[in-house]
């Protein structure tokens, strides 16, 4: 199993931007997405296997977003009790896409190797992303 934490505010994969160069369109990542993916990849390199994983994988990602400053004490209590979770944009699948893209050619050969995915988003005083990767045969489930 590979497990690591990226101690930064999660950033969702944004839509690619388009520019033209010599009259031809060119797609590129917005800076915020690009830098976040680079940060995740740098952290992942510390835990990367000797050879890239090329087998069915289970992926668990837990996103902890900052608590909005305007939240009341009552809302903060609900967060502590696990009753209040982020239901606003960005969508969880856009967060996942950024992580999967960042781990391509760092942890696995291609993100198509991920055959089971568990993703959650929460609020926290300490924004971060917790990433766990397992070979399919290593465990049938994740244990919290």
C-alpha positions in Angstrom: 0.0 0.0 0.0 1.1 3.5 -0.7 -0.3 6.3 1.5 0.7 10.0 1.7 -0.7 13.4 2.5 -0.4 16.6 0.5 -0.7 19.4 3.0 -2.3 22.0 0.8 -5.7 23.3 -0.1 -7.2 20.8 -2.6 -7.5 22.1 -6.2 -9.9 20.7 -8.7 -8.9 20.1 -12.3 -10.1 23.1 -14.2 -11.2 23.1 -17.8 -8.2 23.5 -20.2 -7.6 26.9 -21.6 -7.0 27.5 -25.3 -4.6 29.8 -27.0 -3.2 30.0 -30.5 0.4 29.7 -31.6 1.2 30.2 -35.2 -2.5 30.1 -36.0 -3.0 26.7 -34.3 -5.0 26.2 -31.2 -3.0 24.9 -28.1 -4.6 23.6 -24.9 -3.0 24.1 -21.6 -3.8 23.7 -17.9 -4.6 26.9 -15.9 -1.8 27.8 -13.6 -3.6 26.9 -10.4 -4.4 23.3 -11.6 -0.9 22.9 -13.1 1.0 23.8 -9.9 -1.2 21.7 -7.7 -0.7 18.6 -9.9 3.1 19.3 -9.9 3.0 19.5 -6.1 1.1 16.2 -5.8 3.5 14.5 -8.2 6.5 15.8 -6.3 5.1 14.4 -3.0 4.1 11.1 -4.7 7.7 10.6 -6.0 8.8 10.1 -2.4 6.5 7.1 -2.2 6.7 5.8 -5.8 7.5 2.1 -6.4 10.6 1.2 -8.3 8.6 0.2 -11.3 5.3 1.9 -12.2 2.2 0.0 -11.2 0.6 -1.7 -14.1 -2.1 -3.7 -12.5 -5.7 -3.2 -11.2 -5.7 -0.6 -8.4 -7.9 0.6 -5.6 -7.6 4.4 -5.0 -8.9 6.2 -2.0 -8.7 10.0 -1.8 -10.0 12.2 1.0 -10.1 15.9 0.4 -10.2 18.3 3.3 -11.2 21.8 2.3 -10.8 24.9 4.4 -13.7 25.9 6.5 -15.2 29.1 5.1 -14.5 32.1 7.4 -18.2 33.1 7.5 -19.3 29.8 9.0 -21.0 30.2 12.4 -20.1 28.4 15.6 -23.1 26.2 15.0 -21.9 25.2 11.6 -18.4 24.6 12.9 -19.9 22.2 15.5 -21.8 20.4 12.7 -18.5 20.0 10.9 -16.8 18.5 14.0 -19.7 16.1 14.4 -19.5 15.0 10.8 -22.9 16.4 10.0 -21.9 19.2 7.6 -19.9 18.4 4.5 -19.0 20.4 1.4 -21.8 20.3 -1.2 -20.7 23.2 -3.2 -18.4 23.3 -6.2 -15.9 22.2 -7.2 -17.3 18.7 -7.9 -15.6 15.8 -6.3 -14.9 14.2 -9.7 -12.8 17.3 -10.7 -10.7 17.0 -7.6 -10.2 13.3 -8.4 -9.2 14.0 -12.0 -6.4 16.4 -10.8 -5.0 13.7 -8.5 -5.2 10.9 -11.1 -3.5 13.1 -13.7 -0.8 14.0 -11.2 0.0 10.3 -10.4 0.3 9.2 -14.1 3.8 8.1 -14.8 4.7 8.7 -11.2 2.9 5.9 -9.4 1.1 4.0 -12.2 1.5 3.6 -16.0 -1.9 5.1 -16.7 -4.9 6.2 -14.6 -7.0 3.6 -16.4 -5.4 1.1 -13.9 -7.7 2.5 -11.2 -10.6 0.1 -11.2 -12.1 1.0 -7.8 -12.3 4.5 -6.4 -13.4 5.9 -3.0 -13.5 9.7 -2.8 -14.7 11.9 0.0 -14.6 15.6 0.7 -14.8 17.2 4.2 -14.2 20.5 5.8 -11.2 20.9 8.1 -9.1 23.5 9.9 -6.1 21.8 8.2 -6.7 21.6 4.4 -5.0 18.6 2.8 -5.5 15.6 0.6 -4.9 12.0 1.8 -4.1 9.6 -0.9 -4.1 5.8 -0.6 -3.3 3.3 -3.4 -3.5 -0.5 -3.2 -3.1 -3.3 -5.6 -6.4 -4.9 -6.1 -5.2 -8.2 -4.6 -3.7 -6.5 -1.5 -7.1 -5.8 0.1 -10.7 -6.0 -0.8 -11.6 -2.8 1.1 -10.0 0.2 2.8 -10.1 0.3 6.5 -10.4 3.8 8.0 
